[in-house]
């Protein structure tokens, strides 16, 4: 019984990070209708940034967010401005912008290979003061770094939700996602909104990278693990849905946690793919019927 | 813009058979002049990639979707023919068709539900199938009673020089085989591009709703393209197996290979007949050089080149390298031959 409870809790904690990664993906998809294939690579970049910040200056990943967040926002903002926008413009009227998909796929492969050449194929970890620290909840042992990650996710998700609903910029982002032409007619600078949305999406991934690093490793292709998880999560939760992304993340986390507990770890991946494929085939609009928020 | 595109396409179709024929003749007589095995190894690799990308192009280029998991179908072909050979002694010449049919069936299973959805879903589904298949192969020792040895992969029993078993000691045989395979897939693509199916595919890829309104069953056309494409990719997998005699899940059913196939075709010019071949001729040697000089210690560094070139192509020449090549061809033709080819569009 305790094992099952512990498995569920650990799954939820890890799943929240998957949800966080997927949140940025679903935002970008919701606004631009583009799947950012390079999403995991941005996570990898964020993790390396956090890693070197910690190694060189000793700044804690959570504290380092003050520095990494603006950098990653700018990274996302200018990636959209310089790389994606020109391609996106050509296909503005196309309903299925394939070229943008290809561009982000190219960015994915480029960033991963570039990191491989730059940092080498080594697994890197950091040692924070709370590394290995645990708290006991009854008989269940919880790793502190994972708990922090979970709490950060919850806080960030609430802040993000309020931002979208209450602020003018958030409303402009939602309006652009709903109908870009109408939004433009209302005087919204949609090019800027795309830049900002992409920037925010990458900044959220930056948070995911920071909370992940204390209990995970960083590696040039670490992004692929989370990339594919994030794709699964967004499809599971319904593309473009915020609660769907978080809930989908938790489901994947729990499934994975159970898999790791009760069978060979490698098979767990197979189960996740099988789930993904069956959702894609049977219920592509997502498991919960959440409407896209935009 | 639209007009220019259509016109450019007709031009390619008009001239391509001649260019292709000249190319094939040159490649056929090449072994007479060059004997080096290294050279053939190199040429076989280029032709193999050209073959795979041309197959990919049928669905990725003409059908206007983005398959990112074609390595899975090459893997299915390679595994199926080899397993049949090992267990029943069935010659891969026959076994390869079993593998190809299996690949086509899987291709249809992937395509059927996802072609009706947004393009991104199909791309995601193909990635998922590729990864799923790899996980299954890596974790299964026996599949339906066949030994596939999990992550260790399977080794082809060597028979020496045995044409009946698709095994040769001299690389030149493989060179001619892949050359013929490339010629066949090229001819099929050429015929499809000219056929009703080809026009339906282009129409459905560019303007799905419009094509459907005209009574074209877009999803069905895409499925046919997918079936043909995956069938030939499966044959390509068997060829690879016969060439290297050894296969393991990560070696062939990998996202790296899937991306390579897609990227080469896109960079060359997707939806054009010669584009994938031009892409393979330019990129495979470049990637091999990068791999040799940079990638010795790290697997996958050569992909940096592919990613960078792909992004540049998307930004500056969305129709791929074929675009400037065609412009050059047209310029040369206009300069030195009779009249310019583009006279019909002059008035616009």
Interface residues (C-beta under 8 A of the other chain):
Chain A: X29 X34 X35 X37 X83 X86 X87 X90 X95 X96 X97 X98 X99 X101 X102 X103 X105 X106 X107 X108 X109 X110 X111 X112 X113 X114 X116 X117 X120 X121 X221 X224 X228 X231 X232 X235 X239 X264 X266 X267 X269 X270 X273 X274 X276 X277 X280 X281 X282 X284
Chain B: X64 X65 X66 X68 X113 X114 X117 X118 X119 X120 X121 X123 X124 X125 X127 X128 X129 X131 X132 X135 X136 X138 X139 X208 X209 X255 X259 X262 X263 X266 X294 X297 X298 X299 X300 X301 X302 X303 X304 X306 X307 X308 X310 X311 X314 X315 X318
